Amino acid sequence: MLQDGMTLEALIDALVRLPLSNRDSIRLMIAALESGDFDVAPDFAARPSHLKFIYDPPRSMRVVDIVMLTEHHTYSSAEIWLRLRP
């Protein structure tokens, strides 16, 4: 699945379903995004961007989604593709 590519949304769904704390799931998501093991589309390296965590309920510590904010667009996790580098 990772070699063919998957959305960030699918990764988030898989990690929050694991028998881990939400905190550990989020750490794994961030580690995956920062690892350099994935080609990410669209490419956020060329322009300023920021990860924003979506919590459920608001002000809780339970992350349920991640969006990427850039100067011109907000990308939902369903719009961000990850493909494992060969």
Order of alpha helices (4+ residues) and beta strands (2+ residues): beta-alpha-alpha-beta-beta-beta-beta-beta
